[in-house]
């Protein structure tokens, strides 16, 4: 009786057929994306007659509103790249953008309730901000897919790290403003803070899992947090009132400490232990504003 000898196949072959083995398997974390998409939170009610905001608090809220309203730019940067292939992330982003819209609308409603004209982004001043804006509007949709084809999946680690730092920094800004508010304004900002906890949870979990998975993803995150990116600029474009607003919002040592702690959640996992928001704040407050 002839004894069968199992054939040895080259790597990647099973039962005589070549199978594709992805370098990066689909990543999942403890965050329940399906539950999140089913529980999307809508408009935040604002009692316009009960809103009080002094001049400084009004200016600080306007600054935070600019960050909140810039969600579309962040989403566009992610979906125009390799990250758009990540079905779990894109499912989250659809609801995240919806909730960010209502956060921004609530901040706008507060400003309008105290007679502030409909908020508008201030005009850009200087060559560098204008060039950066032109890049984001016109070149990014072309460049991002090309970079994504070269870097591929590790690029997503960079996006998740950026968004984790951005959402954390924005949260610190609202938390710093909250003690200076009363009545309806305090209630609305407290609700924005509560909703943002979910955003931070998702992006931090995604960033930490990817950073710990490979050196390529770790370095992608490190490069993504480097200058000139800033977590507190719409589309990373500097505006003239940035310095005064950051000095106002971060007037208390506890707020600056909270910002450093937020940065460290991701930065301390990366080479060089970057603190991107703290570095940007130090640069910004040195500017004349």
C-alpha positions in Angstrom: 0.0 0.0 0.0 1.4 3.4 -1.1 1.8 5.8 1.8 0.7 9.4 1.1 3.2 12.1 2.0 1.7 15.5 2.7 3.1 18.1 0.2 4.9 21.1 1.7 3.7 24.4 0.2 5.4 27.7 0.2 4.4 30.3 2.7 0.9 31.6 2.0 -0.4 28.4 0.4 -3.0 26.2 1.9 -4.4 23.1 0.1 -2.6 24.1 -3.1 -4.1 27.6 -3.2 -2.4 30.9 -2.4 -4.2 32.9 0.3 -3.7 36.6 1.1 -2.6 37.1 4.7 -3.0 40.8 5.6 -0.3 42.4 7.7 -2.8 44.2 9.8 -5.9 42.4 10.9 -9.2 44.2 11.4 -8.8 46.0 14.7 -11.5 46.1 17.3 -11.5 47.7 20.8 -13.9 47.6 23.7 -15.8 50.6 22.3 -19.3 49.5 21.0 -19.7 51.3 17.7 -23.0 49.7 16.9 -24.5 50.8 20.2 -23.1 54.3 19.7 -24.6 54.7 16.3 -28.1 53.7 17.6 -27.9 56.2 20.5 -27.0 59.3 18.6 -27.8 62.5 20.6 -29.5 65.4 18.7 -30.0 69.0 19.4 -29.2 70.5 22.8 -32.1 72.7 24.0 -31.1 76.3 24.9 -33.3 78.5 27.0 -32.3 81.8 25.3 -34.0 83.9 27.9 -31.9 82.4 30.7 -28.5 82.8 29.0 -25.9 85.2 30.5 -22.4 85.6 29.2 -19.9 88.3 30.1 -17.6 89.7 27.4 -14.6 87.5 28.2 -16.6 84.3 28.5 -18.4 85.2 25.2 -15.1 85.6 23.4 -13.8 82.3 24.9 -16.9 80.4 23.9 -16.6 81.9 20.4 -13.1 80.5 20.2 -14.3 77.0 21.3 -17.2 77.2 18.8 -14.7 77.7 16.0 -13.0 74.4 17.0 -16.3 72.6 17.3 -17.6 73.8 13.9 -14.4 72.6 12.2 -15.3 68.9 12.5 -16.0 68.7 8.7 -12.4 69.5 7.9 -11.2 66.8 10.3 -13.6 64.3 8.8 -12.6 65.1 5.3 -8.9 64.6 6.0 -9.7 61.2 7.4 -12.1 59.9 4.8 -9.9 61.1 1.9 -7.1 58.8 3.1 -6.6 55.2 3.9 -8.8 55.7 7.0 -11.8 55.8 4.8 -11.3 52.0 4.2 -11.8 51.3 7.9 -15.5 50.5 8.1 -15.7 50.5 11.9 -14.1 54.0 12.0 -16.3 55.4 9.2 -19.4 54.1 11.0 -18.4 55.9 14.1 -17.5 59.1 12.3 -20.9 59.4 10.7 -22.5 59.7 14.2 -19.6 61.7 15.6 -20.0 64.4 12.9 -23.7 64.5 13.6 -23.1 65.1 17.4 -20.3 67.5 16.8 -22.7 69.5 14.6 -25.2 69.8 17.4 -22.5 70.7 19.9 -21.5 73.6 17.6 -25.1 74.6 17.1 -25.6 74.8 20.9 -22.6 77.0 21.3 -23.8 79.2 18.5 -27.3 79.4 20.1 -25.7 80.6 23.4 -23.8 83.3 21.6 -26.9 84.5 19.6 -29.0 84.5 22.8 -26.8 87.3 24.2 -27.0 89.4 21.1 -23.8 88.1 19.4 -24.2 88.2 15.6 -24.3 84.9 13.9 -20.7 83.6 14.5 -18.4 83.7 11.6 -14.8 82.6 11.2 -12.6 85.6 11.2 -10.8 86.4 8.0 -7.3 85.0 7.6 -4.4 87.3 8.0 -0.8 86.6 6.7 0.6 84.5 4.0 1.2 81.3 5.9 -2.4 80.9 7.2 -3.8 81.6 3.7 -1.4 79.1 2.1 -2.4 76.5 4.7 -6.1 77.1 4.1 -5.6 76.8 0.3 -3.8 73.5 0.9 -6.6 72.1 3.1 -9.3 73.2 0.6 -7.7 72.4 -2.7 -4.7 70.1 -2.4 -5.5 67.9 0.6 -8.3 65.9 -1.3 -5.7 65.1 -4.0 -2.6 64.5 -1.8 -4.2 62.5 1.0 -5.2 59.5 -1.2 -1.7 59.3 -2.7 -0.1 59.4 0.8 -2.6 56.7 1.9 -1.6 54.4 -1.0 2.1 54.7 0.1 1.7 54.6 3.9 -1.5 52.5 3.9 -3.0 51.3 7.2 -0.4 52.9 9.6 -1.8 56.3 8.4 -4.9 55.6 10.4 -2.9 55.4 13.6 -1.8 59.0 12.9 -5.4 60.1 12.4 -6.6 58.4 15.6 -3.8 59.9 17.6 -4.5 63.4 16.3 -8.2 63.1 17.0 -7.6 61.8 20.5 -5.4 64.8 21.3 -7.7 67.2 19.6 -10.8 66.0 21.4 -9.0 65.9 24.7 -7.7 69.5 24.3 -11.1 70.8 23.4 -12.6 69.1 26.4 -10.1 70.8 28.7 -11.1 74.2 27.1 -14.8 73.7 27.9 -14.0 72.4 31.4 -11.9 75.5 32.0 -14.8 77.7 30.9 -17.5 75.9 32.8 -16.8 77.4 36.4 -17.2 80.9 34.9 -20.8 80.2 33.7 -24.2 80.2 35.3 -27.7 79.2 34.4 -28.5 78.0 30.9 -25.0 78.6 29.6 -23.5 76.4 32.3 -26.1 73.6 31.6 -25.4 73.6 27.8 -21.6 73.6 28.2 -21.9 70.8 30.8 -23.9 68.8 28.2 -21.3 69.4 25.6 -18.6 68.2 28.0 -20.6 65.0 28.8 -21.1 64.2 25.1 -17.4 64.7 24.4 -16.4 61.9 26.8 -17.7 59.4 24.3 -15.6 61.0 21.5 -12.4 60.9 23.6 -13.1 57.3 24.6 -13.3 56.1 21.0 -10.3 57.9 19.6 -8.0 57.1 22.6 -8.9 53.4 22.4 -8.2 53.3 18.7 -5.0 55.2 19.0 -3.6 53.2 21.9 -4.4 49.9 20.2 -2.8 50.9 16.9 0.3 52.5 18.5 0.9 49.3 20.5 0.4 47.0 17.5 3.4 48.0 15.3 6.4 50.3 15.1 5.1 51.7 11.7 1.9 52.8 13.4 3.7 54.2 16.4 5.9 56.3 14.1 2.9 57.4 12.0 1.3 58.7 15.2 4.5 60.4 16.2 4.8 62.2 12.9 1.2 63.2 12.8 1.5 65.0 16.2 4.5 67.0 15.1 4.6 70.7 14.2 3.0 72.5 12.4 -0.2 70.5 13.4 -2.1 72.0 16.3 -5.0 70.5 18.1 -6.7 73.8 18.8 -6.8 75.3 15.3 -9.6 74.8 12.7 -7.9 72.9 9.9 -4.6 73.8 11.6 -4.9 77.4 10.5 -3.7 80.1 13.0 -6.1 83.0 13.8 -5.0 86.3 15.4 -7.0 86.0 18.6 -5.6 82.5 19.4 -3.1 83.8 22.0 -5.5 85.9 24.0 -8.1 83.2 24.0 -5.7 80.5 25.2 -4.4 82.8 27.9 -7.9 83.4 29.1 -9.1 79.8 29.0 -5.9 78.5 30.6 -5.6 81.2 33.2 -5.7 78.6 36.1 -2.8 76.2 36.8 -5.3 73.3 37.1 -6.4 73.9 33.5 -2.9 73.8 32.2 -2.2 70.7 34.3 -5.3 69.1 32.8 -4.2 69.9 29.3 -0.8 68.4 30.0 -2.4 65.2 31.3 -4.7 65.0 28.3 -1.7 65.3 25.9 0.2 62.6 27.9 -2.5 60.0 27.3 -1.2 59.5 23.8 2.1 61.4 23.8 3.7 59.3 26.5 3.2 56.2 24.3 5.3 57.7 21.5 9.0 58.3 20.8 10.1 61.5 22.4 6.9 61.7 24.5 5.5 64.6 22.5 3.1 67.1 24.2 1.7 68.8 21.0 -1.0 70.9 22.5 1.2 72.2 25.3 3.9 73.1 22.8 1.4 74.9 20.6 0.0 76.8 23.5 3.5 78.0 24.5 4.1 79.1 21.0 0.8 80.8 20.7 0.7 82.8 23.9 4.1 84.3 23.0 2.5 85.9 20.0 1.2 89.4 20.3 -2.6 89.2 20.3 
